[in-house]
Amino acid sequence: MDGTHGVDRFVVDAVDGEGLGMSGFGPGIELSGHLPPPDGGRPPTFVMNGFTITLVAVDGSTALMTLSP
């Protein structure tokens, strides 16, 4: 991450049957969020300082997600 959205480090904290836990860090900022596993409808999405994380699929301890500004 290049810091243009105020976040220069993105960390996946956990992936399991409950979904995806993540954190973002930047100068003077720490953000965190949780996305539930997709249920076949619209994929769960989290916006972190204008940066969008979409959880596409979860399989055990593996997640497929898209990251976009």
N, CA, C and O atoms as a Tripos MOL2 file, in Angstrom:
@<TRIPOS>MOLECULE
protein
  276   275    69     0     0
PROTEIN
NO_CHARGES

@<TRIPOS>ATOM
      1 N           0.8590   -1.1590    0.0000 N.3       1 MET1
      2 CA          0.0000    0.0000    0.0000 C.3       1 MET1
      3 C           0.9060    1.2220    0.0000 C.2       1 MET1
      4 O           1.9160    1.2620    0.7020 O.2       1 MET1
      5 N           0.5370    2.2030   -0.7850 N.am      2 ASP2
      6 CA          1.4160    3.3620   -0.9490 C.3       2 ASP2
      7 C           1.0650    4.5480   -0.0470 C.2       2 ASP2
      8 O           1.7110    5.5920   -0.1260 O.2       2 ASP2
      9 N           0.0680    4.4020    0.7950 N.am      3 GLY3
     10 CA         -0.2730    5.4510    1.7500 C.3       3 GLY3
     11 C          -1.1890    6.5360    1.2250 C.2       3 GLY3
     12 O          -1.5580    7.4340    1.9820 O.2       3 GLY3
     13 N          -1.5770    6.4880   -0.0560 N.am      4 THR4
     14 CA         -2.4240    7.5500   -0.6040 C.3       4 THR4
     15 C          -3.8060    7.5940    0.0390 C.2       4 THR4
     16 O          -4.4870    8.6160   -0.0530 O.2       4 THR4
     17 N          -4.2320    6.5260    0.6800 N.am      5 HIS5
     18 CA         -5.5260    6.5150    1.3630 C.3       5 HIS5
     19 C          -5.3540    6.6120    2.8710 C.2       5 HIS5
     20 O          -6.2710    6.2850    3.6250 O.2       5 HIS5
     21 N          -4.1750    7.0620    3.3150 N.am      6 GLY6
     22 CA         -3.9180    7.2060    4.7370 C.3       6 GLY6
     23 C          -3.5330    5.8940    5.4000 C.2       6 GLY6
     24 O          -3.2580    5.8640    6.5990 O.2       6 GLY6
     25 N          -3.5110    4.8180    4.6380 N.am      7 VAL7
     26 CA         -3.1540    3.5000    5.1560 C.3       7 VAL7
     27 C          -1.9650    3.0030    4.3500 C.2       7 VAL7
     28 O          -2.0370    2.8930    3.1260 O.2       7 VAL7
     29 N          -0.8610    2.6990    5.0470 N.am      8 ASP8
     30 CA          0.3040    2.2120    4.3160 C.3       8 ASP8
     31 C           0.6170    0.7500    4.6060 C.2       8 ASP8
     32 O           1.5490    0.1810    4.0380 O.2       8 ASP8
     33 N          -0.1750    0.1420    5.5020 N.am      9 ARG9
     34 CA          0.0050   -1.2830    5.7920 C.3       9 ARG9
     35 C          -1.3550   -1.9040    6.0430 C.2       9 ARG9
     36 O          -2.1440   -1.3840    6.8330 O.2       9 ARG9
     37 N          -1.6330   -3.0140    5.3750 N.am     10 PHE10
     38 CA         -2.8830   -3.7420    5.5040 C.3      10 PHE10
     39 C          -2.5450   -5.1380    6.0090 C.2      10 PHE10
     40 O          -1.6660   -5.8010    5.4580 O.2      10 PHE10
     41 N          -3.2410   -5.5940    7.0600 N.am     11 VAL11
     42 CA         -2.9600   -6.8870    7.6670 C.3      11 VAL11
     43 C          -4.2470   -7.7010    7.7490 C.2      11 VAL11
     44 O          -5.2760   -7.2060    8.2090 O.2      11 VAL11
     45 N          -4.1800   -8.9580    7.2970 N.am     12 VAL12
     46 CA         -5.2820   -9.8890    7.5180 C.3      12 VAL12
     47 C          -5.0400  -10.5150    8.8840 C.2      12 VAL12
     48 O          -4.0570  -11.2280    9.0830 O.2      12 VAL12
     49 N          -5.9370  -10.2480    9.8180 N.am     13 ASP13
     50 CA         -5.7860  -10.7310   11.1940 C.3      13 ASP13
     51 C          -6.2900  -12.1550   11.3600 C.2      13 ASP13
     52 O          -5.7150  -12.9280   12.1260 O.2      13 ASP13
     53 N          -7.3650  -12.5160   10.6470 N.am     14 ALA14
     54 CA         -7.9420  -13.8510   10.8000 C.3      14 ALA14
     55 C          -8.8160  -14.1850    9.5940 C.2      14 ALA14
     56 O          -9.4900  -13.3220    9.0310 O.2      14 ALA14
     57 N          -8.7850  -15.4400    9.2240 N.am     15 VAL15
     58 CA         -9.7080  -15.9870    8.2200 C.3      15 VAL15
     59 C         -10.1920  -17.3110    8.7840 C.2      15 VAL15
     60 O          -9.3930  -18.1990    9.0830 O.2      15 VAL15
     61 N         -11.5160  -17.4390    8.9290 N.am     16 ASP16
     62 CA        -12.0850  -18.6780    9.4440 C.3      16 ASP16
     63 C         -13.5670  -18.7350    9.0620 C.2      16 ASP16
     64 O         -14.0250  -17.9610    8.2210 O.2      16 ASP16
     65 N         -14.2960  -19.6330    9.6700 N.am     17 GLY17
     66 CA        -15.7140  -19.7850    9.3790 C.3      17 GLY17
     67 C         -16.5400  -18.5570    9.7060 C.2      17 GLY17
     68 O         -17.6680  -18.4260    9.2310 O.2      17 GLY17
     69 N         -15.9930  -17.6540   10.5130 N.am     18 GLU18
     70 CA        -16.6820  -16.4110   10.8620 C.3      18 GLU18
     71 C         -16.4420  -15.3120    9.8370 C.2      18 GLU18
     72 O         -17.0970  -14.2700    9.8870 O.2      18 GLU18
     73 N         -15.5040  -15.5280    8.8970 N.am     19 GLY19
     74 CA        -15.2310  -14.5280    7.8690 C.3      19 GLY19
     75 C         -13.7920  -14.0460    7.9120 C.2      19 GLY19
     76 O         -12.8710  -14.8240    8.1590 O.2      19 GLY19
     77 N         -13.6080  -12.7570    7.6700 N.am     20 LEU20
     78 CA        -12.2940  -12.1460    7.5260 C.3      20 LEU20
     79 C         -12.1580  -10.9820    8.4990 C.2      20 LEU20
     80 O         -13.0030  -10.0870    8.5320 O.2      20 LEU20
     81 N         -11.0970  -11.0000    9.2860 N.am     21 GLY21
     82 CA        -10.7640   -9.8680   10.1570 C.3      21 GLY21
     83 C          -9.5370   -9.1750    9.5840 C.2      21 GLY21
     84 O          -8.5830   -9.8450    9.1900 O.2      21 GLY21
     85 N          -9.5420   -7.8470    9.5310 N.am     22 MET22
     86 CA         -8.4290   -7.1140    8.9370 C.3      22 MET22
     87 C          -8.1610   -5.8340    9.6880 C.2      22 MET22
     88 O          -9.0180   -5.3200   10.4070 O.2      22 MET22
     89 N          -6.9310   -5.3160    9.5050 N.am     23 SER23
     90 CA         -6.5250   -4.0470   10.1100 C.3      23 SER23
     91 C          -5.7420   -3.2450    9.0900 C.2      23 SER23
     92 O          -5.0740   -3.8020    8.2190 O.2      23 SER23
     93 N          -5.8320   -1.9370    9.2080 N.am     24 GLY24
     94 CA         -5.0510   -1.0390    8.3730 C.3      24 GLY24
     95 C          -4.3360   -0.0370    9.2640 C.2      24 GLY24
     96 O          -4.8920    0.4420   10.2520 O.2      24 GLY24
     97 N          -3.0920    0.2740    8.9010 N.am     25 PHE25
     98 CA         -2.2750    1.1690    9.7180 C.3      25 PHE25
     99 C          -1.6690    2.2530    8.8450 C.2      25 PHE25
    100 O          -1.2870    1.9990    7.7030 O.2      25 PHE25
    101 N          -1.5840    3.4470    9.3770 N.am     26 GLY26
    102 CA         -0.9460    4.5700    8.6950 C.3      26 GLY26
    103 C          -0.4530    5.5520    9.7410 C.2      26 GLY26
    104 O          -0.5930    5.2990   10.9370 O.2      26 GLY26
    105 N           0.1200    6.6660    9.3130 N.am     27 PRO27
    106 CA          0.6180    7.6510   10.2600 C.3      27 PRO27
    107 C          -0.5120    8.1570   11.1680 C.2      27 PRO27
    108 O          -1.4130    8.8620   10.7130 O.2      27 PRO27
    109 N          -0.4560    7.7950   12.4370 N.am     28 GLY28
    110 CA         -1.4450    8.2560   13.4010 C.3      28 GLY28
    111 C          -2.8160    7.6330   13.2650 C.2      28 GLY28
    112 O          -3.7810    8.1610   13.8190 O.2      28 GLY28
    113 N          -2.9390    6.5120   12.5340 N.am     29 ILE29
    114 CA         -4.2520    5.9050   12.3370 C.3      29 ILE29
    115 C          -4.1550    4.3900   12.4060 C.2      29 ILE29
    116 O          -3.1950    3.7870   11.9250 O.2      29 ILE29
    117 N          -5.1710    3.7890   13.0170 N.am     30 GLU30
    118 CA         -5.3050    2.3420   13.0240 C.3      30 GLU30
    119 C          -6.7810    2.0410   12.8300 C.2      30 GLU30
    120 O          -7.6190    2.5100   13.6000 O.2      30 GLU30
    121 N          -7.0980    1.2720   11.8160 N.am     31 LEU31
    122 CA         -8.4750    0.9150   11.5000 C.3      31 LEU31
    123 C          -8.6020   -0.6040   11.5250 C.2      31 LEU31
    124 O          -7.6390   -1.3090   11.2240 O.2      31 LEU31
    125 N          -9.7520   -1.1030   11.8720 N.am     32 SER32
    126 CA         -9.9660   -2.5410   11.8130 C.3      32 SER32
    127 C         -11.4030   -2.8110   11.4150 C.2      32 SER32
    128 O         -12.2840   -1.9690   11.5830 O.2      32 SER32
    129 N         -11.6170   -3.9970   10.8890 N.am     33 GLY33
    130 CA        -12.9610   -4.3660   10.4820 C.3      33 GLY33
    131 C         -13.0900   -5.8670   10.3480 C.2      33 GLY33
    132 O         -12.1040   -6.6020   10.3930 O.2      33 GLY33
    133 N         -14.3150   -6.3030   10.1850 N.am     34 HIS34
    134 CA        -14.6200   -7.7250   10.0310 C.3      34 HIS34
    135 C         -15.6660   -7.8690    8.9370 C.2      34 HIS34
    136 O         -16.6320   -7.1070    8.8890 O.2      34 HIS34
    137 N         -15.4750   -8.8440    8.0640 N.am     35 LEU35
    138 CA        -16.4610   -9.1580    7.0330 C.3      35 LEU35
    139 C         -16.9500  -10.5870    7.2440 C.2      35 LEU35
    140 O         -16.1350  -11.4950    7.4120 O.2      35 LEU35
    141 N         -18.2630  -10.8050    7.2390 N.am     36 PRO36
    142 CA        -18.7850  -12.1640    7.3630 C.3      36 PRO36
    143 C         -18.5540  -12.9180    6.0530 C.2      36 PRO36
    144 O         -18.3230  -12.2910    5.0190 O.2      36 PRO36
    145 N         -18.6120  -14.2500    6.0790 N.am     37 PRO37
    146 CA        -18.4350  -14.9970    4.8450 C.3      37 PRO37
    147 C         -19.5540  -14.6590    3.8470 C.2      37 PRO37
    148 O         -20.6830  -14.3840    4.2550 O.2      37 PRO37
    149 N         -19.2460  -14.6800    2.5460 N.am     38 PRO38
    150 CA        -20.2870  -14.4240    1.5440 C.3      38 PRO38
    151 C         -21.3770  -15.4880    1.6490 C.2      38 PRO38
    152 O         -21.1010  -16.6500    1.9460 O.2      38 PRO38
    153 N         -22.6170  -15.0730    1.4000 N.am     39 ASP39
    154 CA        -23.7420  -16.0100    1.5160 C.3      39 ASP39
    155 C         -24.4380  -16.2620    0.1800 C.2      39 ASP39
    156 O         -25.5560  -16.7760    0.1510 O.2      39 ASP39
    157 N         -23.7910  -15.9070   -0.9120 N.am     40 GLY40
    158 CA        -24.3960  -16.1140   -2.2290 C.3      40 GLY40
    159 C         -25.0780  -14.8720   -2.7700 C.2      40 GLY40
    160 O         -25.3920  -14.8100   -3.9580 O.2      40 GLY40
    161 N         -25.3120  -13.8810   -1.9190 N.am     41 GLY41
    162 CA        -25.8840  -12.6170   -2.3590 C.3      41 GLY41
    163 C         -24.7690  -11.6470   -2.7070 C.2      41 GLY41
    164 O         -23.7240  -12.0390   -3.2260 O.2      41 GLY41
    165 N         -24.9980  -10.4160   -2.4230 N.am     42 ARG42
    166 CA        -23.9750   -9.3890   -2.6570 C.3      42 ARG42
    167 C         -22.7780   -9.6300   -1.7280 C.2      42 ARG42
    168 O         -22.9710   -9.7990   -0.5230 O.2      42 ARG42
    169 N         -21.5370   -9.6510   -2.2630 N.am     43 PRO43
    170 CA        -20.3800   -9.9290   -1.4060 C.3      43 PRO43
    171 C         -20.1990   -8.8440   -0.3380 C.2      43 PRO43
    172 O         -20.4010   -7.6610   -0.6130 O.2      43 PRO43
    173 N         -19.8170   -9.2490    0.8800 N.am     44 PRO44
    174 CA        -19.5830   -8.2690    1.9370 C.3      44 PRO44
    175 C         -18.4150   -7.3480    1.5860 C.2      44 PRO44
    176 O         -17.3980   -7.7880    1.0500 O.2      44 PRO44
    177 N         -18.5810   -6.0680    1.8960 N.am     45 THR45
    178 CA        -17.5890   -5.0500    1.5400 C.3      45 THR45
    179 C         -17.3190   -4.1540    2.7400 C.2      45 THR45
    180 O         -18.2220   -3.8330    3.5130 O.2      45 THR45
    181 N         -16.0560   -3.7580    2.8800 N.am     46 PHE46
    182 CA        -15.6250   -2.8580    3.9560 C.3      46 PHE46
    183 C         -14.8230   -1.7380    3.3110 C.2      46 PHE46
    184 O         -13.9430   -2.0050    2.4930 O.2      46 PHE46
    185 N         -15.1110   -0.4950    3.6610 N.am     47 VAL47
    186 CA        -14.3640    0.6410    3.1190 C.3      47 VAL47
    187 C         -13.4970    1.2050    4.2370 C.2      47 VAL47
    188 O         -13.9900    1.5820    5.3010 O.2      47 VAL47
    189 N         -12.1820    1.2550    3.9680 N.am     48 MET48
    190 CA        -11.2120    1.7210    4.9330 C.3      48 MET48
    191 C         -10.5300    2.9550    4.3450 C.2      48 MET48
    192 O          -9.6460    2.8290    3.4970 O.2      48 MET48
    193 N         -10.9380    4.1520    4.7920 N.am     49 ASN49
    194 CA        -10.3560    5.4070    4.2880 C.3      49 ASN49
    195 C         -10.4290    5.5160    2.7630 C.2      49 ASN49
    196 O          -9.4710    5.9600    2.1300 O.2      49 ASN49
    197 N         -11.5400    5.1200    2.1780 N.am     50 GLY50
    198 CA        -11.7020    5.2140    0.7320 C.3      50 GLY50
    199 C         -11.1320    4.0380   -0.0320 C.2      50 GLY50
    200 O         -11.1910    4.0250   -1.2620 O.2      50 GLY50
    201 N         -10.5810    3.0510    0.6540 N.am     51 PHE51
    202 CA        -10.0150    1.8530    0.0470 C.3      51 PHE51
    203 C         -11.0010    0.7230    0.3080 C.2      51 PHE51
    204 O         -11.3360    0.4670    1.4650 O.2      51 PHE51
    205 N         -11.4780    0.0370   -0.7310 N.am     52 THR52
    206 CA        -12.5340   -0.9490   -0.5980 C.3      52 THR52
    207 C         -11.9820   -2.3730   -0.5680 C.2      52 THR52
    208 O         -11.1930   -2.7640   -1.4280 O.2      52 THR52
    209 N         -12.4100   -3.1370    0.4320 N.am     53 ILE53
    210 CA        -12.0660   -4.5490    0.5570 C.3      53 ILE53
    211 C         -13.3620   -5.3280    0.3840 C.2      53 ILE53
    212 O         -14.3200   -5.1120    1.1260 O.2      53 ILE53
    213 N         -13.3980   -6.2330   -0.5890 N.am     54 THR54
    214 CA        -14.5710   -7.0650   -0.8350 C.3      54 THR54
    215 C         -14.1820   -8.5180   -0.6290 C.2      54 THR54
    216 O         -13.2130   -8.9890   -1.2230 O.2      54 THR54
    217 N         -14.9220   -9.2280    0.2020 N.am     55 LEU55
    218 CA        -14.6630  -10.6380    0.4650 C.3      55 LEU55
    219 C         -15.4490  -11.4610   -0.5500 C.2      55 LEU55
    220 O         -16.6790  -11.4690   -0.5370 O.2      55 LEU55
    221 N         -14.7360  -12.1460   -1.4170 N.am     56 VAL56
    222 CA        -15.3530  -12.9130   -2.4990 C.3      56 VAL56
    223 C         -15.6660  -14.3340   -2.0510 C.2      56 VAL56
    224 O         -16.7390  -14.8550   -2.3560 O.2      56 VAL56
    225 N         -14.7350  -14.9750   -1.3230 N.am     57 ALA57
    226 CA        -14.9450  -16.3560   -0.8860 C.3      57 ALA57
    227 C         -14.0610  -16.6590    0.3170 C.2      57 ALA57
    228 O         -13.0000  -16.0640    0.5020 O.2      57 ALA57
    229 N         -14.5370  -17.6140    1.1390 N.am     58 VAL58
    230 CA        -13.7560  -18.1330    2.2650 C.3      58 VAL58
    231 C         -13.8050  -19.6480    2.1790 C.2      58 VAL58
    232 O         -14.8740  -20.2350    2.0130 O.2      58 VAL58
    233 N         -12.6360  -20.2830    2.2930 N.am     59 ASP59
    234 CA        -12.5390  -21.7400    2.2990 C.3      59 ASP59
    235 C         -11.5720  -22.1270    3.4140 C.2      59 ASP59
    236 O         -10.3550  -22.0670    3.2350 O.2      59 ASP59
    237 N         -12.1130  -22.5220    4.5630 N.am     60 GLY60
    238 CA        -11.2670  -22.8510    5.7120 C.3      60 GLY60
    239 C         -10.5320  -21.6080    6.1990 C.2      60 GLY60
    240 O         -11.1510  -20.6370    6.6330 O.2      60 GLY60
    241 N          -9.1930  -21.6500    6.1210 N.am     61 SER61
    242 CA         -8.3930  -20.5000    6.5590 C.3      61 SER61
    243 C          -7.8580  -19.7100    5.3700 C.2      61 SER61
    244 O          -6.8710  -18.9870    5.5020 O.2      61 SER61
    245 N          -8.5020  -19.8410    4.2080 N.am     62 THR62
    246 CA         -8.1020  -19.1220    2.9950 C.3      62 THR62
    247 C          -9.2350  -18.2100    2.5540 C.2      62 THR62
    248 O         -10.4010  -18.6040    2.5490 O.2      62 THR62
    249 N          -8.8740  -16.9800    2.1800 N.am     63 ALA63
    250 CA         -9.8780  -16.0270    1.7020 C.3      63 ALA63
    251 C          -9.4680  -15.4850    0.3400 C.2      63 ALA63
    252 O          -8.2840  -15.2920    0.0650 O.2      63 ALA63
    253 N         -10.4560  -15.2430   -0.5000 N.am     64 LEU64
    254 CA        -10.2700  -14.5590   -1.7700 C.3      64 LEU64
    255 C         -10.9580  -13.2120   -1.6250 C.2      64 LEU64
    256 O         -12.1570  -13.1470   -1.3550 O.2      64 LEU64
    257 N         -10.1890  -12.1200   -1.8090 N.am     65 MET65
    258 CA        -10.7600  -10.7910   -1.6590 C.3      65 MET65
    259 C         -10.2430   -9.8940   -2.7740 C.2      65 MET65
    260 O          -9.2030  -10.1640   -3.3750 O.2      65 MET65
    261 N         -10.9780   -8.8290   -3.0390 N.am     66 THR66
    262 CA        -10.5030   -7.8150   -3.9650 C.3      66 THR66
    263 C         -10.2340   -6.5580   -3.1740 C.2      66 THR66
    264 O         -10.9560   -6.2320   -2.2320 O.2      66 THR66
    265 N          -9.1850   -5.8540   -3.5670 N.am     67 LEU67
    266 CA         -8.7980   -4.5890   -2.9490 C.3      67 LEU67
    267 C          -8.8020   -3.5350   -4.0420 C.2      67 LEU67
    268 O          -8.1990   -3.7400   -5.0950 O.2      67 LEU67
    269 N          -9.4640   -2.4200   -3.8140 N.am     68 SER68
    270 CA         -9.5100   -1.3750   -4.8450 C.3      68 SER68
    271 C          -9.6710    0.0000   -4.2210 C.2      68 SER68
    272 O         -10.3230    0.1580   -3.1890 O.2      68 SER68
    273 N          -9.0600    1.0010   -4.8700 N.am     69 PRO69
    274 CA         -9.2070    2.3840   -4.3750 C.3      69 PRO69
    275 C         -10.5820    2.9270   -4.7260 C.2      69 PRO69
    276 O         -10.8960    4.0710   -4.3970 O.2      69 PRO69
@<TRIPOS>BOND
     1     1     2 1
     2     2     3 1
     3     3     4 2
     4     3     5 am
     5     5     6 1
     6     6     7 1
     7     7     8 2
     8     7     9 am
     9     9    10 1
    10    10    11 1
    11    11    12 2
    12    11    13 am
    13    13    14 1
    14    14    15 1
    15    15    16 2
    16    15    17 am
    17    17    18 1
    18    18    19 1
    19    19    20 2
    20    19    21 am
    21    21    22 1
    22    22    23 1
    23    23    24 2
    24    23    25 am
    25    25    26 1
    26    26    27 1
    27    27    28 2
    28    27    29 am
    29    29    30 1
    30    30    31 1
    31    31    32 2
    32    31    33 am
    33    33    34 1
    34    34    35 1
    35    35    36 2
    36    35    37 am
    37    37    38 1
    38    38    39 1
    39    39    40 2
    40    39    41 am
    41    41    42 1
    42    42    43 1
    43    43    44 2
    44    43    45 am
    45    45    46 1
    46    46    47 1
    47    47    48 2
    48    47    49 am
    49    49    50 1
    50    50    51 1
    51    51    52 2
    52    51    53 am
    53    53    54 1
    54    54    55 1
    55    55    56 2
    56    55    57 am
    57    57    58 1
    58    58    59 1
    59    59    60 2
    60    59    61 am
    61    61    62 1
    62    62    63 1
    63    63    64 2
    64    63    65 am
    65    65    66 1
    66    66    67 1
    67    67    68 2
    68    67    69 am
    69    69    70 1
    70    70    71 1
    71    71    72 2
    72    71    73 am
    73    73    74 1
    74    74    75 1
    75    75    76 2
    76    75    77 am
    77    77    78 1
    78    78    79 1
    79    79    80 2
    80    79    81 am
    81    81    82 1
    82    82    83 1
    83    83    84 2
    84    83    85 am
    85    85    86 1
    86    86    87 1
    87    87    88 2
    88    87    89 am
    89    89    90 1
    90    90    91 1
    91    91    92 2
    92    91    93 am
    93    93    94 1
    94    94    95 1
    95    95    96 2
    96    95    97 am
    97    97    98 1
    98    98    99 1
    99    99   100 2
   100    99   101 am
   101   101   102 1
   102   102   103 1
   103   103   104 2
   104   103   105 am
   105   105   106 1
   106   106   107 1
   107   107   108 2
   108   107   109 am
   109   109   110 1
   110   110   111 1
   111   111   112 2
   112   111   113 am
   113   113   114 1
   114   114   115 1
   115   115   116 2
   116   115   117 am
   117   117   118 1
   118   118   119 1
   119   119   120 2
   120   119   121 am
   121   121   122 1
   122   122   123 1
   123   123   124 2
   124   123   125 am
   125   125   126 1
   126   126   127 1
   127   127   128 2
   128   127   129 am
   129   129   130 1
   130   130   131 1
   131   131   132 2
   132   131   133 am
   133   133   134 1
   134   134   135 1
   135   135   136 2
   136   135   137 am
   137   137   138 1
   138   138   139 1
   139   139   140 2
   140   139   141 am
   141   141   142 1
   142   142   143 1
   143   143   144 2
   144   143   145 am
   145   145   146 1
   146   146   147 1
   147   147   148 2
   148   147   149 am
   149   149   150 1
   150   150   151 1
   151   151   152 2
   152   151   153 am
   153   153   154 1
   154   154   155 1
   155   155   156 2
   156   155   157 am
   157   157   158 1
   158   158   159 1
   159   159   160 2
   160   159   161 am
   161   161   162 1
   162   162   163 1
   163   163   164 2
   164   163   165 am
   165   165   166 1
   166   166   167 1
   167   167   168 2
   168   167   169 am
   169   169   170 1
   170   170   171 1
   171   171   172 2
   172   171   173 am
   173   173   174 1
   174   174   175 1
   175   175   176 2
   176   175   177 am
   177   177   178 1
   178   178   179 1
   179   179   180 2
   180   179   181 am
   181   181   182 1
   182   182   183 1
   183   183   184 2
   184   183   185 am
   185   185   186 1
   186   186   187 1
   187   187   188 2
   188   187   189 am
   189   189   190 1
   190   190   191 1
   191   191   192 2
   192   191   193 am
   193   193   194 1
   194   194   195 1
   195   195   196 2
   196   195   197 am
   197   197   198 1
   198   198   199 1
   199   199   200 2
   200   199   201 am
   201   201   202 1
   202   202   203 1
   203   203   204 2
   204   203   205 am
   205   205   206 1
   206   206   207 1
   207   207   208 2
   208   207   209 am
   209   209   210 1
   210   210   211 1
   211   211   212 2
   212   211   213 am
   213   213   214 1
   214   214   215 1
   215   215   216 2
   216   215   217 am
   217   217   218 1
   218   218   219 1
   219   219   220 2
   220   219   221 am
   221   221   222 1
   222   222   223 1
   223   223   224 2
   224   223   225 am
   225   225   226 1
   226   226   227 1
   227   227   228 2
   228   227   229 am
   229   229   230 1
   230   230   231 1
   231   231   232 2
   232   231   233 am
   233   233   234 1
   234   234   235 1
   235   235   236 2
   236   235   237 am
   237   237   238 1
   238   238   239 1
   239   239   240 2
   240   239   241 am
   241   241   242 1
   242   242   243 1
   243   243   244 2
   244   243   245 am
   245   245   246 1
   246   246   247 1
   247   247   248 2
   248   247   249 am
   249   249   250 1
   250   250   251 1
   251   251   252 2
   252   251   253 am
   253   253   254 1
   254   254   255 1
   255   255   256 2
   256   255   257 am
   257   257   258 1
   258   258   259 1
   259   259   260 2
   260   259   261 am
   261   261   262 1
   262   262   263 1
   263   263   264 2
   264   263   265 am
   265   265   266 1
   266   266   267 1
   267   267   268 2
   268   267   269 am
   269   269   270 1
   270   270   271 1
   271   271   272 2
   272   271   273 am
   273   273   274 1
   274   274   275 1
   275   275   276 2
@<TRIPOS>SUBSTRUCTURE
     1 MET1         2 RESIDUE 1 A MET
     2 ASP2         6 RESIDUE 1 A ASP
     3 GLY3        10 RESIDUE 1 A GLY
     4 THR4        14 RESIDUE 1 A THR
     5 HIS5        18 RESIDUE 1 A HIS
     6 GLY6        22 RESIDUE 1 A GLY
     7 VAL7        26 RESIDUE 1 A VAL
     8 ASP8        30 RESIDUE 1 A ASP
     9 ARG9        34 RESIDUE 1 A ARG
    10 PHE10       38 RESIDUE 1 A PHE
    11 VAL11       42 RESIDUE 1 A VAL
    12 VAL12       46 RESIDUE 1 A VAL
    13 ASP13       50 RESIDUE 1 A ASP
    14 ALA14       54 RESIDUE 1 A ALA
    15 VAL15       58 RESIDUE 1 A VAL
    16 ASP16       62 RESIDUE 1 A ASP
    17 GLY17       66 RESIDUE 1 A GLY
    18 GLU18       70 RESIDUE 1 A GLU
    19 GLY19       74 RESIDUE 1 A GLY
    20 LEU20       78 RESIDUE 1 A LEU
    21 GLY21       82 RESIDUE 1 A GLY
    22 MET22       86 RESIDUE 1 A MET
    23 SER23       90 RESIDUE 1 A SER
    24 GLY24       94 RESIDUE 1 A GLY
    25 PHE25       98 RESIDUE 1 A PHE
    26 GLY26      102 RESIDUE 1 A GLY
    27 PRO27      106 RESIDUE 1 A PRO
    28 GLY28      110 RESIDUE 1 A GLY
    29 ILE29      114 RESIDUE 1 A ILE
    30 GLU30      118 RESIDUE 1 A GLU
    31 LEU31      122 RESIDUE 1 A LEU
    32 SER32      126 RESIDUE 1 A SER
    33 GLY33      130 RESIDUE 1 A GLY
    34 HIS34      134 RESIDUE 1 A HIS
    35 LEU35      138 RESIDUE 1 A LEU
    36 PRO36      142 RESIDUE 1 A PRO
    37 PRO37      146 RESIDUE 1 A PRO
    38 PRO38      150 RESIDUE 1 A PRO
    39 ASP39      154 RESIDUE 1 A ASP
    40 GLY40      158 RESIDUE 1 A GLY
    41 GLY41      162 RESIDUE 1 A GLY
    42 ARG42      166 RESIDUE 1 A ARG
    43 PRO43      170 RESIDUE 1 A PRO
    44 PRO44      174 RESIDUE 1 A PRO
    45 THR45      178 RESIDUE 1 A THR
    46 PHE46      182 RESIDUE 1 A PHE
    47 VAL47      186 RESIDUE 1 A VAL
    48 MET48      190 RESIDUE 1 A MET
    49 ASN49      194 RESIDUE 1 A ASN
    50 GLY50      198 RESIDUE 1 A GLY
    51 PHE51      202 RESIDUE 1 A PHE
    52 THR52      206 RESIDUE 1 A THR
    53 ILE53      210 RESIDUE 1 A ILE
    54 THR54      214 RESIDUE 1 A THR
    55 LEU55      218 RESIDUE 1 A LEU
    56 VAL56      222 RESIDUE 1 A VAL
    57 ALA57      226 RESIDUE 1 A ALA
    58 VAL58      230 RESIDUE 1 A VAL
    59 ASP59      234 RESIDUE 1 A ASP
    60 GLY60      238 RESIDUE 1 A GLY
    61 SER61      242 RESIDUE 1 A SER
    62 THR62      246 RESIDUE 1 A THR
    63 ALA63      250 RESIDUE 1 A ALA
    64 LEU64      254 RESIDUE 1 A LEU
    65 MET65      258 RESIDUE 1 A MET
    66 THR66      262 RESIDUE 1 A THR
    67 LEU67      266 RESIDUE 1 A LEU
    68 SER68      270 RESIDUE 1 A SER
    69 PRO69      274 RESIDUE 1 A PRO
